[in-house]
Amino acid sequence: MATVEQQHSGEAPGGDEGHRRRDFINIAAVSAAGVGAVAVALPLINQMNPSADVLALASTEVDLSAIQPGQAIKTIYRKQPLFVRHLTPHEIAQADAVPLGELRDPQTLEQRTKPGKAQWLITMGVCTHLGCVPLGAGEGENRGEFGGYFCPCHGSAYDTAARIRKGPAPKNLEVPDYVFRSDTVIEVGVAA
């Protein structure tokens, strides 16, 4: 039975035992709330993972064997155009002759291609200005004054290394991650 002194002071019988019980209840409640928050958050986070159809598009193989020197093809990678160009020795020389100081987004052809494979230029076919698809990959298309690609939307002109040379585009055409699986096959979407 509690003493009169304990009743007036608000202490529970048994002294510190009441505080320990309250601390335990607080810790248990906070832990339960934490588990509940995790249980709610995991499905929300998991739904942001890419779906199976997106993962299937994560990489693509391109056969280079039919692409002749001087020719480019347009294919699709992650639902966007991908340009694959087989540069001629003349086009490589043109690209190498441009002083980096003249370029808005300075990169050498060597930086934009794989070692020992300077004749293969792989870029996304999306203008870096507003996302139009430049011309120059198809047979007979306008390649612009620098012999690379020409964006008909606002006049951006790219050289043979797909570097911006004129017009409103701020950057060169993007070079995606890719690796050579053989001398005639590349896989785009795989980091080297």
C-alpha positions in Angstrom: 0.0 0.0 0.0 1.3 3.4 -0.9 2.3 5.8 1.9 0.6 9.1 2.3 3.9 10.8 1.3 4.0 8.8 -2.0 0.4 9.6 -2.8 1.0 13.4 -2.4 4.3 13.5 -4.3 2.8 11.7 -7.3 5.3 8.8 -7.0 4.1 5.4 -8.0 4.4 2.6 -5.5 7.7 0.9 -6.2 9.7 4.1 -6.9 11.5 4.1 -10.2 9.5 1.2 -11.6 6.8 3.5 -13.0 9.4 5.5 -14.9 11.0 2.4 -16.4 7.6 1.1 -17.5 6.8 4.5 -19.2 10.2 4.5 -20.9 9.6 1.0 -22.2 6.1 1.9 -23.6 7.6 5.0 -25.3 10.4 3.0 -26.9 7.9 0.3 -28.0 5.6 2.9 -29.5 8.4 4.6 -31.4 9.7 1.3 -32.7 6.3 0.2 -33.8 5.9 3.6 -35.7 9.3 3.1 -37.3 8.4 -0.4 -38.5 5.1 0.9 -39.8 6.8 3.7 -41.7 9.3 1.3 -43.3 6.4 -1.0 -44.2 4.6 1.9 -46.0 7.8 3.3 -47.6 9.2 0.1 -49.1 6.3 -0.4 -51.6 6.4 3.3 -52.6 10.2 3.1 -53.2 9.9 -0.2 -55.0 7.4 1.1 -57.5 10.0 3.5 -58.7 12.3 0.7 -59.9 12.3 0.2 -63.7 9.7 -2.2 -65.1 10.6 -5.3 -67.0 10.1 -3.7 -70.4 12.4 -0.8 -69.5 15.1 -3.2 -68.2 14.8 -5.1 -71.6 15.7 -1.8 -73.3 18.6 -1.1 -71.0 21.1 -2.3 -73.6 21.0 -3.0 -77.3 23.4 -4.7 -79.8 24.3 -3.2 -83.1 25.9 -5.1 -86.0 28.5 -2.9 -87.7 29.4 -5.2 -90.5 27.1 -3.7 -93.1 28.0 -0.1 -92.5 30.4 1.1 -95.1 33.0 3.9 -94.6 31.3 7.3 -94.9 27.9 5.8 -94.1 25.8 6.2 -91.0 22.8 4.4 -89.7 20.0 5.4 -87.4 18.7 2.8 -84.8 16.8 3.0 -81.6 18.2 2.9 -78.0 15.9 3.5 -75.0 13.3 4.8 -77.3 15.6 7.5 -78.7 17.5 7.6 -82.0 21.1 6.3 -82.0 23.5 7.3 -84.7 26.3 4.9 -85.7 28.8 6.4 -88.2 31.7 4.7 -89.9 34.1 7.6 -90.5 36.4 7.7 -93.5 40.1 8.6 -93.1 39.2 12.0 -94.5 36.5 12.6 -91.9 38.8 11.5 -89.1 41.5 14.0 -90.4 38.8 16.7 -90.6 37.9 16.1 -87.0 41.5 16.0 -85.8 42.4 19.2 -87.6 39.9 21.3 -85.6 41.6 23.3 -82.8 39.9 22.6 -79.5 39.8 26.4 -78.8 37.3 26.7 -81.6 34.9 24.3 -80.0 32.0 25.3 -77.7 32.2 21.9 -76.0 35.9 20.9 -76.4 36.4 17.2 -77.0 38.8 15.4 -79.3 37.6 12.6 -81.6 39.8 10.3 -79.6 37.8 11.2 -76.4 34.5 10.5 -78.3 35.5 7.1 -79.7 37.1 3.9 -78.3 40.9 3.3 -78.5 41.9 1.9 -81.8 38.4 2.3 -83.2 38.4 6.0 -84.2 36.4 5.1 -87.3 33.3 4.2 -85.3 31.4 7.2 -83.9 28.4 6.2 -81.8 26.2 9.1 -80.5 22.6 9.7 -79.4 20.6 11.2 -82.3 19.1 14.0 -80.2 20.1 17.6 -80.6 21.3 19.1 -77.3 19.3 22.3 -77.9 15.7 21.2 -77.7 15.8 17.5 -78.5 15.1 17.5 -82.2 16.6 14.7 -84.3 19.4 16.0 -86.5 19.8 15.1 -90.2 22.9 13.4 -91.5 22.5 9.7 -90.6 20.3 8.8 -93.6 21.4 8.5 -97.2 21.3 11.9 -98.9 20.4 13.9 -95.8 21.8 17.4 -95.2 24.9 17.0 -93.1 25.4 20.7 -92.6 28.4 22.9 -93.4 30.8 20.9 -91.2 29.9 17.5 -92.7 28.5 15.9 -89.6 24.9 16.4 -88.6 22.4 19.3 -89.1 19.4 20.0 -86.9 16.6 21.4 -89.0 14.7 22.8 -86.0 17.0 25.7 -85.1 20.1 25.3 -87.4 22.6 23.6 -85.1 25.5 22.2 -87.1 27.8 19.4 -85.9 31.1 18.3 -87.4 32.3 14.8 -88.4 32.9 14.0 -84.7 29.3 15.1 -83.8 30.7 18.2 -82.0 28.6 21.4 -82.0 30.1 24.0 -84.3 27.3 26.4 -85.0 23.8 27.2 -83.8 22.1 27.3 -80.4 23.0 23.8 -79.2 25.1 24.1 -76.0 26.8 20.7 -76.2 28.1 18.0 -78.5 25.8 15.0 -79.4 26.0 12.7 -76.4 28.1 9.6 -76.6 26.4 6.8 -74.7 28.2 4.0 -72.8 29.0 1.1 -75.1 31.5 -1.7 -75.6 32.8 -3.6 -78.6 31.7 -7.3 -78.2 33.7 -8.1 -81.3 35.2 -6.2 -84.3 31.7 -6.0 -85.8 29.3 -5.8 -82.9 28.8 -3.2 -80.2 26.6 -3.3 -77.1 25.2 0.1 -76.2 24.1 0.7 -72.6 27.0 -1.1 -71.0 29.9 0.8 -69.3 33.3 -0.2 -70.4 
